[in-house]
Amino acid sequence: MPENKSSVFRVLDANLNRLREGLRVVEEYCRLVQNDKSFIQLK
């Protein structure tokens, strides 16, 4: 795989990890601060 493609995939992977962590923070806020357990229930 060319170096450029590898770099692009590394950047995408890092940003997906940041997105996942951001969603986890939102979930924790809703669950703990807002005490909204329905937010995290699977439907």
C-alpha positions as CSV (number, residue, x, y, z in Angstrom):
1,M,0.0,0.0,0.0
2,P,1.4,3.4,-0.9
3,E,2.5,5.6,1.9
4,N,-0.3,8.2,1.2
5,K,-3.0,5.6,1.6
6,S,-1.6,4.4,4.8
7,S,-1.5,7.9,6.2
8,V,-5.1,8.5,5.2
9,F,-6.2,5.4,6.9
10,R,-4.3,6.3,10.1
11,V,-5.9,9.7,10.1
12,L,-9.4,8.2,9.6
13,D,-8.8,5.7,12.3
14,A,-7.7,8.4,14.8
15,N,-10.7,10.5,14.0
16,L,-13.1,7.6,14.4
17,N,-11.6,6.9,17.8
18,R,-12.1,10.6,18.7
19,L,-15.7,10.4,17.5
20,R,-16.3,7.2,19.5
21,E,-14.9,8.8,22.7
22,G,-17.0,12.0,22.1
23,L,-20.1,9.8,21.9
24,R,-19.1,8.1,25.1
25,V,-18.8,11.4,26.9
26,V,-22.3,12.4,25.6
27,E,-23.7,9.1,26.8
28,E,-22.1,9.5,30.3
29,Y,-23.4,13.0,30.6
30,C,-27.0,12.0,29.7
31,R,-26.8,8.9,31.9
32,L,-25.2,10.4,35.0
33,V,-25.8,14.2,34.9
34,Q,-29.3,14.2,33.4
35,N,-30.2,10.8,35.0
36,D,-31.8,9.8,31.7
37,K,-31.4,6.0,31.5
38,S,-33.7,5.8,28.5
39,F,-31.0,7.4,26.4
40,I,-28.8,4.3,26.6
41,Q,-31.4,1.6,26.3
42,L,-31.5,-0.4,23.1
43,K,-34.8,-0.5,21.3
